[in-house]
């Protein structure tokens, strides 16, 4: 009984220690993450069966990670192994690797990955640019620094939990953070292929960046629309022809309320002259069988045609996709292009906060225009 009580009172404050350096913590402690039913109050009391965590301070920052066990002796063993990796890395030495894996630091693996990337070509046959390599080097360097602060020096140290916390700590726009996660996932895909580790800790649903649900699409005012169209020439890595088509599709959505899928696949025959200086745009057929059409000014239609294909059945595509999957991919590609346009435009709300632009905002802007012009709600609903 006394022995058991002594075991429950065990404190790890001085268990695993080493001379401290700038990159090596002085000690790695084993603490308990007590369950609500546990009677032990202090985290330093580790004799219970509650999950254990490893705790250390590095650069005046306190770090905690799961030990992956509820047994304090096994946790102490893992703390010693982690500290040994810290020390070995600081001296340029190696420690034994688990079966089937190689002890290789994240930092030393990055240059090998960049060399491999530099030799690759894109699907269009173009070589990877120096600017892209520099961006990869910067973002992977930031990842190395982040993981080092968590005690993850070598590739085999990195776990899904670490990557989940890292992705959650990213700041900035959702689309930018999603690209950062994709690039780090690509790095780990490479090291798995090289046989240095056996699994990709970033290729996981828990690490994925999801779009925020707090920014639904909304209508844009005249100034915001002007900023959007003015930014089209600044969208990089697309051709001049694509920029002209982007302008035309944006105008079509702005003045018709069409969704991006319907706008991109619009037929030339949908446009018909409707008197002097106006055109009728056939949108769809209502349940009553009557045609639903929008009226567009002649100069708007001229600008749309100027960015469209000069001939052919469709204005912006050569042929209609043959299946739903291809249609979905087409709409998705255009949607991502407009999201990229919104990032370049950097549109602001009246209070100075970021305006989260997506292609659907043009549809909302058309609806707002109709309401402001006094159009009845049922008529606006019919158009949309």
N, C-alpha and C positions, 0 to 999 in steps of 0.2 A: 504493500500500500504506500509506504513512504517513498519507495523507488518510483512508483507511478506518479505520485504527486510531484516529486522532483523532476520527473520527465515533463510533466505538464507546465512546470514553472520555467523550463529551459529557455534561456534568452540567447539570441545569436548575435548580439551587438558586437562581439569581438571574435567571432568565429573565423571568418575567411578574410584575411588581411594581407597586404603587400605594401611595400614602399610606394607612395603615390607619385605619379608624374602627370604631365598635362593630358595624356591620353589613357591613363590607367587609374581607375578608382582605388582609393585606399582600402576599401573593403566592400564586399557584397554580402548583404544581410539576408537572412531568410525570415520572412514575416508570414503570419497567417491572415487570411481574409475570412474572418469568423462568420459563420452562419448565424442567423438570428436565434437558433436554438442552442448555440455554444455558450457555455458559462464562462469561458475565459475572455476577459475584457481586452487586455492589451494585445496589439498586433504582434508584439515581440514574443508572446507565449505561443510556442509552436508545437506543443505536445499533443494537440487535438487532431481530429481527422478532417479539419477544414482545409480548403485549397490553400496552397502556399504560393507566395510571390517572392521575387528577388528584388532587393532594393539597394540602390547605391547612389552616390553623389559624384557628379563629374562636371567640372567647370561651374561650380556653385548651383547646378541644376539637379534636382532630385528626380531619379528615374525609377519606375516600377514596371516589371513585366511578370507575366504568369510563369510559375515554375513548372507547370504541367504535371503536378503531382500533389497528393494530399499527405504524403509521408515526408516528415521533416528531414530524415536522414538522406532520402533520395534528393530532396531539394538542396541540402547542403552539398551533396556531390555535384549537382548541376551548377551550383554557385561557384564551386572550386574550378569546374571545367570552364565556366565563362571567364573567371578571373585569369585562368591560365591562358586563354585565348587573347585577352587584353594584353597580358605581359608578353606573350610570344609575338603578337603583332607589333608591339612597340620596339621589340628587339630584332624584328625581321625574321623570326624563327617560325617553325610550324609545330602544330600539335597533331596527334593522331586523329584521322577522320573516320566517321562511321563507315561501315561496309558499303561499297558501291559508290562512295562519294569522295571528292577531293577537297582538301583544305586549301582554299584559295580565297584571298580577300576580295571584297566587292570592288575596292579601289583599283586593284591591279587587274581586274577583269574588264574594266571599262575600256582601256586603250585597245585591248584585243577585239572587243565588240565594234569599236569605232573603225578599226582597220577593215574589219569584215564588211561593215556598212559602206565604207568608201568605195569598195570594189563592186558594189551592186549597182544595178540599173533599174529604173522604174519600168512600169508596164508599157510606157510610151517609148522606151529605149533611151531615156535620158539618165545621165549619171547623177548621183546624189551630190548636191551642191555643198560647197565649203560652209555656207551659212547654215545649212541644216545640220552638218556635222558639229559646228560650233554650238548650236542650240542643244543638241543631244549631250555634248560634253558638259555644258552648264547645268542642265537639268539632272543628269546622272550624278554630277558632282554634288549637287544639293541633296540628292537622295543618299549618297554615301555619307555625307555629314550628318544627316538626320538619323540614319541607322547607327552610326558610330556613337551618337549620344545615347542611344538605347542599348548599347553594348553589342550591337550586331556588326561585327567587324568582317566576318567571313560569310561567304555565300550560304553555307550550310546553317548559319545562325538565323537567317531571315525566315520568319514564319508569316502565315496569313494574318495573324493578329497584328504584327508589326506593320504590315502593309495597309491593313484596314485603318489603323490609327494614323498612319502617314497620309493616306488619301483624305481622311477626315480633317486633317490639319491644313490642307492646301487652301490658300486664299486666292481670290480672284474670280473670274467668270467661270461658269459651269463648263462651257465648251472648252476653255483653255485647260482647266483641270483635267477634263476627260482625256485630252490629248497627252497630258503629262503622264497619266496612268497608262495609256496605251504605249507610250515610248518606253517606260520602265518595264512593262510587260514584254515588250519586244526584246529588251536586253536580257531578261530572264529566260525567254524562249531560246535565245542564242546559247546561254550557258548550260541550259538543259541539253540542247543538241550537242554541245561539246562534251557532255558527260561529266561536268563538274558538280552538278547537283541532279537529283532525280525528279524534282517537281518544281513547277512554276508557282511561287507564292502569290503572284499578282494576278494570274489568270483565274480569277475567282469572283463570283457574283457579289461577295461582301466588300470587295475592294472597288467595284465599279462605281463611277460617278454618275448619279442619276440627276435628271433635270429637276430643278426646284418646282414644287407645285404651288408656290405662293405668288407666281408671276403669270397669271393668265393673259392671253393676248388682249390688247385693247386698242381703241382707235387712236390715230395720230393726228396732231394738228398740222396746220399748213407749214409751219416752220420745221417741224420734225420731218415731214414728207420731203421738203426741200433739201434738208440735210442728208436724207437717205439717198435721193437721186444724185446729189452732188458727190457722194462717196463712191458711186459705181466705178468711175475711172481709176480709183485707188485700190480696187480689189486686185490682189496679186495672184499670180500663177494660173490665170485664165487668159484665153485669147481675146483679141479685140472683137471677134465675131461673137464670142460668149457674152462679152460686156454689152454689145448691142442687143442681143437676145434678152439679157437680164433686164435691160431698160424697158424693152417692149413688153415682156411678161409682167413686170411691175406696174406699168401703165395700164395694161389690160385688167389686172386684178384690182387696181386702185379705182377704176371707173366702171367696173362691171360686177364686182363682188364675187367673182369666180374663185373657187378654191384652187390651190396650186396645181393639183392633178388635172383639173378641167381646163385651166388656162394653158398649160404646157401642151395639151393634146388638142387644142382648139383647131377646127377645120377652117380653111379659107372661105368655104361656102357659108359659114355662119354669119358673115358680114354682108349686109345688103344696104345699098344706098337708100336713104329715106328722106328725100327732099333735098333742097339746096343747103349744103353745109352740114348735113347730119347723116348718120348711119344707124341702121338697126342691127343689133347683135343678138342672134338667137341663142338663148341660154339653155332652155330645156322645155319639155312639154308637161304641163300641169295634169293633175289627175282628171280634170274635166275634159282633157283632150286639146285645150287651147294652147297655142304657143306662148311662151314667156320670153320677152325680149327686153333688152335695155337700149336706150338711145344714147349714142356717143357723138360728140362733136367731130367734125371732119378733120380738124387738125390733130386731134388725139389719135384717130384711126391712121392718119398718115404717119405719125411717129411710131405706131405699133407695126405697121407694114414695113417701115424703114429698117427695123431690127429683125424682121422675120426672114424666113427663107424666100428667095425671090420667086420661086415657082414651087409647085407641088400641092398636094391635097392638104397638108398640115403646115401651119405657120412656123412651128419651132422644132419639129421632129421630122425625120424622113419617113418613118412608118410607125404605126401603132404597135405597141408591144403585144406579143401573141398570147401571153398568159398573165394571170394576176400577179404572180411573183415578179415578173419583169416590170409590170406597171407600177408595183409598189416600190421597186428599186429606182425607177425613173423619177417618181414623185419625191422619194427620199433624197436623191442626189440634188434635185432643185431646191428642196427645203433646206438642206445643209448649206447650199450656196447662198441662200438668202440670209441664213443665220450668220454666215461669214461676213456678208455685207453689213449686217447690223453691228457687228463688232468693229468693223472698219469705220462706220459712220459715227460710232460712239454717241448715240442720241441721248439727250438728257430730258428728264421731266422738268416741270416748272420749278420744283423745289431744288433742282440741281442733282437729284439722284439719277441713277442709271435707268434708262428706258430699255426694257428687255424686248428686243424686236424679234419677231418671227414672221414668216410669210403670211400667217393668218391675220396679222395686224392690218394688212392692206384690205382684207375682206371686212374687218370691223370698221375701218376708215370709210369704206364705201357706204356701209350701213349708217354710220353717223352723218355722212353727207346727205343721205336721203332723208333722214329724220329732221335734220336742220333745215332742209328745203321744204318741210311741211308735208312730206309724203305719209299717207296713213300706214299704220303698223302692218296691216294685212297685206298691203302692196309691197312693202319692204320684205316681208316674210316670203312672198311669192317669188321675188327676184333672187333671194338667197336659197 
